[in-house]
Amino acid sequence: MSDTINIGILGASGYTGFDLIRLSSLHSNVNIKYASANTNAGEKISNFFPHLNQLNLNTFKKWEDCNWDSVDIIFSCLPHGSSQDIIKNMPTSNIIIDLSADFRLKDPDVYKTWYGRDHEAKNDKILSKILESSVYGLSELYKDNIKSSNFIACPGCYPTASLLCLAPGVKSGMLDVNNIIIDAKSGISGAGRSAKKELLFCEVGEGAKPYSVANHRHIPEIEQELSKLSNDSDVKINFTPHLVPMSRGEIVTIHAKLMNGCDFNSLFDFYKNSYKETPFVKVLDSGINPDTLNVRGSNMCHIGLYKDRMDNSVTIIGVIDNLVKGSSGQALQNMNIRMGWDETMGLNQIALFP
């Protein structure tokens, strides 16, 4: 399939929204029909995002004023809660790629526990059907499911990095799924674009701090997917996120245990083989350390594996750009897969270094 399609973007004025505009503008098969942002409706997009002023873009529109029947694919970059409230009003014929958390968790009760509000799927037939049929959009793991799905729930940035680092070892049984510690660090853009005191430059500029210790909302998402990969319904992980003073980028350092009978060299070779055909995940050679600078602005995930000094222990380190592979880039990758295109289309940007 090679025809140009029309896309519409809900919540286009946030960080994930404008990166989706940036990346989509480089895609030869995509026309941005609508960029909706109700709070900024009527404002010229190039004035709001001056770095996009070379693009021929119109103004932000209210989502209610857009003809969504004229759109082939809808990307929802809305916050959790808002996404499900608006998506239920979209035409059922559309392919929807959701970047929020609203359809990642299959259990509405788990969603309520971690997001503090009822999931409307419990009372709304349309949303219930969407939740039931939605595919978790981690491109490298669920490509076959994505190919035929009309609703793709893109992973969060921390789950993307963590699961790509863990998936081969957990699925193969080479890693002990009950002994996983994830130390994660993200740039400030991961907290969104809304004004918050704790995100002011003077609050974050020369420090690093943990947040949501032991109760970050991405924990159940990671556990849900590790449970599927391992066929263990009771997976629990230790996950601690941190904010670090950079705009974009993410690094996860994972401490795990090798299962009895598995040695590090076999694990390393298995990872190399598992990702050898994937364009956006690279297992680095021994002695090369992952660095967020080496993936900045790209859709790449770099993974490094290390043998620990402790017996049967391994450290796995992964880096991504949280706004690209961790969000908008992966959404476009999923679009490419769904449309039957080369999954690298529009995503061949080399990382910005230094």
C-alpha positions as a Markdown table, in Angstrom:
| # | Residue | x | y | z |
|---|---|---|---|---|
| 1 | Met | 0.0 | 0.0 | 0.0 |
| 2 | Ser | 1.5 | 3.4 | -1.0 |
| 3 | Asp | -1.3 | 5.9 | -1.3 |
| 4 | Thr | -1.2 | 9.1 | 0.8 |
| 5 | Ile | -3.4 | 9.0 | 3.8 |
| 6 | Asn | -4.9 | 11.8 | 5.9 |
| 7 | Ile | -4.2 | 11.8 | 9.6 |
| 8 | Gly | -5.7 | 13.8 | 12.5 |
| 9 | Ile | -3.9 | 14.5 | 15.8 |
| 10 | Leu | -5.8 | 15.0 | 19.0 |
| 11 | Gly | -4.0 | 17.0 | 21.7 |
| 12 | Ala | -1.5 | 18.4 | 19.1 |
| 13 | Ser | -0.1 | 21.2 | 21.3 |
| 14 | Gly | 1.7 | 19.0 | 23.8 |
| 15 | Tyr | 5.2 | 17.6 | 23.6 |
| 16 | Thr | 4.1 | 14.3 | 22.0 |
| 17 | Gly | 1.7 | 16.2 | 19.7 |
| 18 | Phe | 4.3 | 18.5 | 18.2 |
| 19 | Asp | 6.9 | 15.7 | 17.9 |
| 20 | Leu | 4.2 | 13.7 | 16.0 |
| 21 | Ile | 3.7 | 16.8 | 13.7 |
| 22 | Arg | 7.5 | 17.0 | 13.2 |
| 23 | Leu | 8.0 | 13.4 | 12.3 |
| 24 | Ser | 4.8 | 13.1 | 10.2 |
| 25 | Ser | 5.9 | 16.0 | 8.1 |
| 26 | Leu | 8.9 | 13.9 | 6.9 |
| 27 | His | 6.6 | 11.0 | 6.0 |
| 28 | Ser | 6.0 | 10.8 | 2.2 |
| 29 | Asn | 2.7 | 9.0 | 2.6 |
| 30 | Val | 1.1 | 11.2 | 5.2 |
| 31 | Asn | -0.9 | 14.4 | 5.0 |
| 32 | Ile | -1.7 | 16.1 | 8.3 |
| 33 | Lys | -5.4 | 17.0 | 7.9 |
| 34 | Tyr | -6.1 | 18.2 | 11.4 |
| 35 | Ala | -4.1 | 19.2 | 14.4 |
| 36 | Ser | -6.6 | 19.7 | 17.2 |
| 37 | Ala | -5.9 | 21.5 | 20.5 |
| 38 | Asn | -9.0 | 23.0 | 22.1 |
| 39 | Thr | -7.2 | 25.3 | 24.5 |
| 40 | Asn | -5.2 | 26.8 | 21.6 |
| 41 | Ala | -7.9 | 26.6 | 18.9 |
| 42 | Gly | -7.5 | 29.3 | 16.2 |
| 43 | Glu | -3.8 | 29.8 | 16.8 |
| 44 | Lys | -1.5 | 29.3 | 13.9 |
| 45 | Ile | 0.6 | 26.2 | 14.5 |
| 46 | Ser | 3.8 | 27.8 | 13.2 |
| 47 | Asn | 3.4 | 30.7 | 15.7 |
| 48 | Phe | 2.8 | 28.3 | 18.6 |
| 49 | Phe | 5.8 | 26.1 | 17.5 |
| 50 | Pro | 8.2 | 28.4 | 15.6 |
| 51 | His | 10.6 | 25.5 | 14.9 |
| 52 | Leu | 7.9 | 24.2 | 12.6 |
| 53 | Asn | 7.4 | 27.5 | 10.6 |
| 54 | Gln | 8.9 | 26.0 | 7.4 |
| 55 | Leu | 6.0 | 23.6 | 7.2 |
| 56 | Asn | 2.7 | 24.6 | 5.5 |
| 57 | Leu | 0.5 | 24.1 | 8.5 |
| 58 | Asn | -2.9 | 25.7 | 9.3 |
| 59 | Thr | -4.3 | 26.5 | 12.7 |
| 60 | Phe | -5.2 | 24.4 | 15.7 |
| 61 | Lys | -8.8 | 23.4 | 15.7 |
| 62 | Lys | -11.3 | 22.2 | 18.3 |
| 63 | Trp | -11.8 | 18.5 | 17.9 |
| 64 | Glu | -15.6 | 19.1 | 17.7 |
| 65 | Asp | -15.0 | 21.2 | 14.5 |
| 66 | Cys | -13.0 | 18.6 | 12.6 |
| 67 | Asn | -14.6 | 16.2 | 10.1 |
| 68 | Trp | -13.1 | 13.0 | 11.4 |
| 69 | Asp | -14.8 | 11.0 | 8.7 |
| 70 | Ser | -12.3 | 12.5 | 6.3 |
| 71 | Val | -9.4 | 11.1 | 8.2 |
| 72 | Asp | -7.8 | 7.7 | 7.8 |
| 73 | Ile | -5.9 | 7.5 | 11.1 |
| 74 | Ile | -6.4 | 9.4 | 14.3 |
| 75 | Phe | -3.5 | 9.8 | 16.7 |
| 76 | Ser | -4.6 | 10.7 | 20.3 |
| 77 | Cys | -1.9 | 12.6 | 22.2 |
| 78 | Leu | -4.4 | 13.5 | 25.0 |
| 79 | Pro | -3.8 | 13.0 | 28.7 |
| 80 | His | -5.2 | 9.9 | 30.3 |
| 81 | Gly | -8.9 | 10.3 | 31.0 |
| 82 | Ser | -9.4 | 12.9 | 28.3 |
| 83 | Ser | -8.4 | 10.4 | 25.6 |
| 84 | Gln | -11.2 | 7.9 | 26.4 |
| 85 | Asp | -13.8 | 10.7 | 26.8 |
| 86 | Ile | -13.1 | 12.0 | 23.3 |
| 87 | Ile | -12.2 | 8.7 | 21.5 |
| 88 | Lys | -15.7 | 7.3 | 22.2 |
| 89 | Asn | -17.0 | 10.1 | 19.9 |
| 90 | Met | -14.8 | 9.2 | 17.0 |
| 91 | Pro | -16.1 | 7.3 | 13.9 |
| 92 | Thr | -15.8 | 3.6 | 14.3 |
| 93 | Ser | -14.3 | 3.3 | 10.8 |
| 94 | Asn | -11.1 | 5.1 | 11.8 |
| 95 | Ile | -7.9 | 3.5 | 12.8 |
| 96 | Ile | -6.9 | 5.0 | 16.1 |
| 97 | Ile | -3.4 | 5.0 | 17.6 |
| 98 | Asp | -3.6 | 6.2 | 21.2 |
| 99 | Leu | -0.6 | 7.6 | 23.0 |
| 100 | Ser | -2.3 | 7.9 | 26.4 |
| 101 | Ala | -2.5 | 5.4 | 29.1 |
| 102 | Asp | -6.3 | 4.8 | 28.7 |
| 103 | Phe | -6.2 | 1.5 | 26.8 |
| 104 | Arg | -2.9 | 0.0 | 27.8 |
| 105 | Leu | -4.2 | -1.8 | 30.9 |
| 106 | Lys | -6.7 | -4.5 | 30.1 |
| 107 | Asp | -8.3 | -4.6 | 33.6 |
| 108 | Pro | -10.4 | -1.5 | 34.3 |
| 109 | Asp | -10.1 | -2.1 | 38.0 |
| 110 | Val | -6.3 | -1.9 | 37.7 |
| 111 | Tyr | -6.7 | 1.3 | 35.8 |
| 112 | Lys | -8.8 | 2.8 | 38.5 |
| 113 | Thr | -6.2 | 1.8 | 41.2 |
| 114 | Trp | -3.3 | 3.5 | 39.4 |
| 115 | Tyr | -5.0 | 6.4 | 37.7 |
| 116 | Gly | -7.5 | 7.4 | 40.3 |
| 117 | Arg | -10.7 | 7.4 | 38.2 |
| 118 | Asp | -13.1 | 4.8 | 36.8 |
| 119 | His | -12.5 | 3.6 | 33.3 |
| 120 | Glu | -15.6 | 4.3 | 31.3 |
| 121 | Ala | -15.3 | 1.0 | 29.6 |
| 122 | Lys | -17.1 | -0.5 | 32.5 |
| 123 | Asn | -20.3 | 1.4 | 31.5 |
| 124 | Asp | -19.8 | 2.4 | 27.9 |
| 125 | Lys | -20.3 | -0.3 | 25.2 |
| 126 | Ile | -18.1 | 1.5 | 22.6 |
| 127 | Leu | -15.2 | 1.9 | 25.0 |
| 128 | Ser | -15.6 | -1.6 | 26.4 |
| 129 | Lys | -15.3 | -3.0 | 22.8 |
| 130 | Ile | -12.3 | -0.8 | 22.1 |
| 131 | Leu | -10.5 | -1.9 | 25.3 |
| 132 | Glu | -11.2 | -5.6 | 24.6 |
| 133 | Ser | -9.9 | -5.4 | 21.0 |
| 134 | Ser | -7.0 | -2.9 | 21.5 |
| 135 | Val | -3.5 | -4.2 | 20.8 |
| 136 | Tyr | -0.6 | -3.1 | 22.9 |
| 137 | Gly | 1.6 | -1.2 | 20.5 |
| 138 | Leu | 5.1 | -2.2 | 21.4 |
| 139 | Ser | 6.2 | -2.6 | 17.8 |
| 140 | Glu | 8.9 | -5.1 | 18.1 |
| 141 | Leu | 6.9 | -7.5 | 20.3 |
| 142 | Tyr | 3.4 | -7.3 | 18.8 |
| 143 | Lys | 4.0 | -6.6 | 15.1 |
| 144 | Asp | 1.7 | -9.4 | 13.9 |
| 145 | Asn | -1.2 | -8.1 | 16.0 |
| 146 | Ile | -0.6 | -4.5 | 15.0 |
| 147 | Lys | -0.9 | -5.4 | 11.3 |
| 148 | Ser | -4.6 | -6.1 | 11.7 |
| 149 | Ser | -5.7 | -3.9 | 14.5 |
| 150 | Asn | -7.9 | -0.8 | 14.2 |
| 151 | Phe | -7.0 | 0.4 | 17.8 |
| 152 | Ile | -3.4 | 0.5 | 18.9 |
| 153 | Ala | -2.6 | 1.5 | 22.5 |
| 154 | Cys | 1.0 | 2.7 | 22.4 |
| 155 | Pro | 3.2 | 1.9 | 25.5 |
| 156 | Gly | 4.5 | 4.5 | 27.9 |
| 157 | Cys | 8.1 | 5.6 | 27.6 |
| 158 | Tyr | 9.4 | 3.7 | 30.7 |
| 159 | Pro | 7.6 | 0.5 | 29.7 |
| 160 | Thr | 9.0 | 0.8 | 26.1 |
| 161 | Ala | 12.6 | 1.0 | 27.3 |
| 162 | Ser | 12.2 | -1.5 | 30.1 |
| 163 | Leu | 10.3 | -4.2 | 28.1 |
| 164 | Leu | 12.6 | -4.0 | 25.1 |
| 165 | Cys | 15.5 | -4.6 | 27.6 |
| 166 | Leu | 13.7 | -7.5 | 29.3 |
| 167 | Ala | 11.6 | -9.2 | 26.6 |
| 168 | Pro | 14.0 | -11.6 | 25.1 |
| 169 | Gly | 15.4 | -12.9 | 28.4 |
| 170 | Val | 11.9 | -13.2 | 30.1 |
| 171 | Lys | 10.2 | -14.8 | 27.1 |
| 172 | Ser | 12.9 | -17.4 | 26.7 |
| 173 | Gly | 13.0 | -18.2 | 30.4 |
| 174 | Met | 16.7 | -17.1 | 30.7 |
| 175 | Leu | 15.9 | -14.3 | 33.2 |
| 176 | Asp | 14.1 | -14.8 | 36.6 |
| 177 | Val | 11.0 | -12.7 | 36.2 |
| 178 | Asn | 10.6 | -12.5 | 40.0 |
| 179 | Asn | 14.0 | -10.8 | 40.6 |
| 180 | Ile | 13.9 | -7.6 | 38.5 |
| 181 | Ile | 14.9 | -4.1 | 39.7 |
| 182 | Ile | 14.5 | -1.2 | 37.3 |
| 183 | Asp | 16.3 | 2.1 | 38.0 |
| 184 | Ala | 14.9 | 4.6 | 35.5 |
| 185 | Lys | 15.8 | 8.2 | 34.6 |
| 186 | Ser | 14.0 | 10.5 | 32.2 |
| 187 | Gly | 14.3 | 14.0 | 30.8 |
| 188 | Ile | 11.8 | 16.6 | 32.0 |
| 189 | Ser | 9.6 | 16.4 | 28.8 |
| 190 | Gly | 8.4 | 13.1 | 30.1 |
| 191 | Ala | 6.4 | 15.0 | 32.7 |
| 192 | Gly | 4.4 | 16.9 | 30.0 |
| 193 | Arg | 4.1 | 20.5 | 29.0 |
| 194 | Ser | 1.8 | 21.9 | 31.6 |
| 195 | Ala | 3.2 | 24.5 | 34.0 |
| 196 | Lys | 4.1 | 22.9 | 37.3 |
| 197 | Lys | 6.2 | 24.5 | 40.1 |
| 198 | Glu | 8.3 | 21.3 | 40.6 |
| 199 | Leu | 9.3 | 21.4 | 36.9 |
| 200 | Leu | 10.6 | 25.0 | 36.9 |
| 201 | Phe | 14.2 | 25.3 | 35.7 |
| 202 | Cys | 15.4 | 26.4 | 39.2 |
| 203 | Glu | 13.7 | 23.3 | 40.7 |
| 204 | Val | 15.3 | 20.7 | 38.3 |
| 205 | Gly | 18.2 | 22.5 | 36.5 |
| 206 | Glu | 21.1 | 21.2 | 38.6 |
| 207 | Gly | 19.8 | 18.2 | 40.4 |
| 208 | Ala | 18.3 | 14.8 | 39.9 |
| 209 | Lys | 15.5 | 13.4 | 42.0 |
| 210 | Pro | 13.3 | 10.3 | 42.3 |
| 211 | Tyr | 9.5 | 10.6 | 42.1 |
| 212 | Ser | 6.5 | 8.3 | 42.5 |
| 213 | Val | 8.8 | 5.9 | 44.4 |
| 214 | Ala | 7.2 | 2.4 | 44.5 |
| 215 | Asn | 3.9 | 3.7 | 43.0 |
| 216 | His | 4.6 | 5.0 | 39.5 |
| 217 | Arg | 1.7 | 4.5 | 37.0 |
| 218 | His | 3.8 | 2.6 | 34.6 |
| 219 | Ile | 4.5 | -0.2 | 37.0 |
| 220 | Pro | 1.3 | -2.2 | 36.3 |
| 221 | Glu | 1.9 | -1.8 | 32.5 |
| 222 | Ile | 5.3 | -3.3 | 32.8 |
| 223 | Glu | 4.0 | -6.1 | 35.1 |
| 224 | Gln | 1.1 | -6.8 | 32.7 |
| 225 | Glu | 3.4 | -7.4 | 29.8 |
| 226 | Leu | 6.0 | -9.3 | 31.7 |
| 227 | Ser | 3.2 | -11.6 | 32.9 |
| 228 | Lys | 2.2 | -12.3 | 29.3 |
| 229 | Leu | 5.8 | -12.9 | 28.2 |
| 230 | Ser | 6.5 | -15.3 | 31.1 |
| 231 | Asn | 3.1 | -16.9 | 31.5 |
| 232 | Asp | 3.3 | -15.9 | 35.2 |
| 233 | Ser | 0.2 | -14.1 | 36.4 |
| 234 | Asp | 1.8 | -12.7 | 39.5 |
| 235 | Val | 4.8 | -10.7 | 38.3 |
| 236 | Lys | 6.0 | -7.9 | 40.6 |
| 237 | Ile | 8.9 | -5.6 | 39.9 |
| 238 | Asn | 10.9 | -3.0 | 41.8 |
| 239 | Phe | 10.7 | 0.2 | 39.8 |
| 240 | Thr | 12.1 | 3.7 | 40.7 |
| 241 | Pro | 11.9 | 6.6 | 38.2 |
| 242 | His | 14.0 | 9.8 | 38.4 |
| 243 | Leu | 13.9 | 13.2 | 36.7 |
| 244 | Val | 17.2 | 14.4 | 35.4 |
| 245 | Pro | 18.0 | 17.9 | 34.0 |
| 246 | Met | 17.8 | 17.3 | 30.3 |
| 247 | Ser | 14.9 | 18.0 | 27.9 |
| 248 | Arg | 14.5 | 14.6 | 26.3 |
| 249 | Gly | 16.0 | 11.2 | 26.7 |
| 250 | Glu | 15.6 | 8.2 | 29.0 |
| 251 | Ile | 17.9 | 5.5 | 30.5 |
| 252 | Val | 16.9 | 2.4 | 32.4 |
| 253 | Thr | 19.3 | 0.3 | 34.4 |
| 254 | Ile | 17.9 | -3.1 | 35.1 |
| 255 | His | 19.3 | -5.6 | 37.6 |
| 256 | Ala | 18.1 | -9.2 | 37.0 |
| 257 | Lys | 19.0 | -12.8 | 37.9 |
| 258 | Leu | 19.9 | -15.5 | 35.4 |
| 259 | Met | 17.9 | -18.7 | 35.7 |
| 260 | Asn | 19.8 | -21.8 | 36.7 |
| 261 | Gly | 21.7 | -23.3 | 33.8 |
| 262 | Cys | 21.9 | -20.0 | 31.9 |
| 263 | Asp | 25.2 | -18.3 | 31.4 |
| 264 | Phe | 25.9 | -14.7 | 30.4 |
| 265 | Asn | 27.4 | -15.4 | 27.1 |
| 266 | Ser | 24.4 | -17.4 | 26.0 |
| 267 | Leu | 22.1 | -14.6 | 27.1 |
| 268 | Phe | 24.2 | -12.0 | 25.2 |
| 269 | Asp | 24.2 | -14.1 | 22.0 |
| 270 | Phe | 20.4 | -14.6 | 22.4 |
| 271 | Tyr | 19.7 | -10.9 | 22.6 |
| 272 | Lys | 21.9 | -10.2 | 19.6 |
| 273 | Asn | 20.0 | -12.8 | 17.6 |
| 274 | Ser | 16.6 | -11.6 | 18.9 |
| 275 | Tyr | 17.1 | -8.1 | 17.6 |
| 276 | Lys | 19.3 | -8.6 | 14.6 |
| 277 | Glu | 16.4 | -8.0 | 12.1 |
| 278 | Thr | 14.8 | -5.0 | 14.0 |
| 279 | Pro | 15.7 | -1.6 | 12.5 |
| 280 | Phe | 15.2 | 0.4 | 15.7 |
| 281 | Val | 16.6 | -1.8 | 18.5 |
| 282 | Lys | 20.4 | -2.4 | 18.6 |
| 283 | Val | 22.2 | -4.6 | 21.1 |
| 284 | Leu | 25.6 | -2.9 | 21.5 |
| 285 | Asp | 28.9 | -4.8 | 21.3 |
| 286 | Ser | 30.7 | -5.5 | 24.5 |
| 287 | Gly | 32.5 | -2.4 | 25.8 |
| 288 | Ile | 30.1 | 0.1 | 24.2 |
| 289 | Asn | 27.9 | 1.8 | 26.8 |
| 290 | Pro | 24.4 | 3.1 | 26.0 |
| 291 | Asp | 24.2 | 6.9 | 26.1 |
| 292 | Thr | 21.1 | 9.0 | 25.7 |
| 293 | Leu | 23.0 | 11.4 | 23.4 |
| 294 | Asn | 23.4 | 8.6 | 20.9 |
| 295 | Val | 19.6 | 8.2 | 20.4 |
| 296 | Arg | 18.5 | 11.8 | 20.9 |
| 297 | Gly | 15.9 | 12.8 | 18.3 |
| 298 | Ser | 15.9 | 9.2 | 16.8 |
| 299 | Asn | 13.5 | 6.2 | 17.0 |
| 300 | Met | 16.4 | 4.0 | 18.2 |
| 301 | Cys | 16.7 | 1.9 | 21.3 |
| 302 | His | 20.3 | 1.0 | 22.3 |
| 303 | Ile | 20.7 | -1.9 | 24.8 |
| 304 | Gly | 23.9 | -3.0 | 26.6 |
| 305 | Leu | 24.3 | -6.2 | 28.6 |
| 306 | Tyr | 26.8 | -6.7 | 31.4 |
| 307 | Lys | 27.9 | -9.6 | 33.5 |
| 308 | Asp | 27.7 | -8.7 | 37.2 |
| 309 | Arg | 30.3 | -9.5 | 39.9 |
| 310 | Met | 27.5 | -11.3 | 41.8 |
| 311 | Asp | 26.8 | -14.8 | 40.8 |
| 312 | Asn | 24.0 | -15.4 | 38.3 |
| 313 | Ser | 23.4 | -11.6 | 38.0 |
| 314 | Val | 23.2 | -9.4 | 35.0 |
| 315 | Thr | 22.8 | -5.7 | 34.3 |
| 316 | Ile | 20.8 | -4.5 | 31.3 |
| 317 | Ile | 20.9 | -0.9 | 30.3 |
| 318 | Gly | 18.6 | 0.7 | 27.6 |
| 319 | Val | 18.4 | 4.2 | 26.2 |
| 320 | Ile | 15.7 | 5.8 | 24.1 |
| 321 | Asp | 14.4 | 9.3 | 23.3 |
| 322 | Asn | 11.3 | 9.4 | 25.4 |
| 323 | Leu | 9.4 | 11.6 | 22.9 |
| 324 | Val | 10.3 | 9.5 | 19.9 |
| 325 | Lys | 10.8 | 5.8 | 20.5 |
| 326 | Gly | 9.0 | 6.3 | 23.8 |
| 327 | Ser | 6.0 | 8.0 | 22.2 |
| 328 | Ser | 5.5 | 9.7 | 18.8 |
| 329 | Gly | 8.1 | 7.8 | 16.8 |
| 330 | Gln | 6.7 | 4.4 | 18.0 |
| 331 | Ala | 3.2 | 5.6 | 17.1 |
| 332 | Leu | 4.4 | 6.3 | 13.6 |
| 333 | Gln | 6.2 | 3.0 | 13.5 |
| 334 | Asn | 2.9 | 1.3 | 14.4 |
| 335 | Met | 1.1 | 3.2 | 11.7 |
| 336 | Asn | 3.7 | 2.0 | 9.1 |
| 337 | Ile | 3.2 | -1.6 | 10.3 |
| 338 | Arg | -0.6 | -1.3 | 10.3 |
| 339 | Met | -0.6 | 0.2 | 6.7 |
| 340 | Gly | 1.8 | -2.4 | 5.4 |
| 341 | Trp | 4.5 | 0.1 | 4.7 |
| 342 | Asp | 8.2 | -0.3 | 5.5 |
| 343 | Glu | 8.3 | 0.4 | 9.3 |
| 344 | Thr | 11.2 | 2.8 | 8.9 |
| 345 | Met | 9.3 | 5.3 | 6.7 |
| 346 | Gly | 9.6 | 8.8 | 8.1 |
| 347 | Leu | 11.8 | 7.5 | 11.0 |
| 348 | Asn | 15.3 | 7.4 | 9.6 |
| 349 | Gln | 16.6 | 10.5 | 11.4 |
| 350 | Ile | 20.1 | 10.1 | 12.7 |
| 351 | Ala | 20.5 | 11.0 | 16.4 |
| 352 | Leu | 21.4 | 14.6 | 17.2 |
| 353 | Phe | 24.9 | 14.5 | 18.6 |
| 354 | Pro | 26.3 | 16.2 | 20.6 |
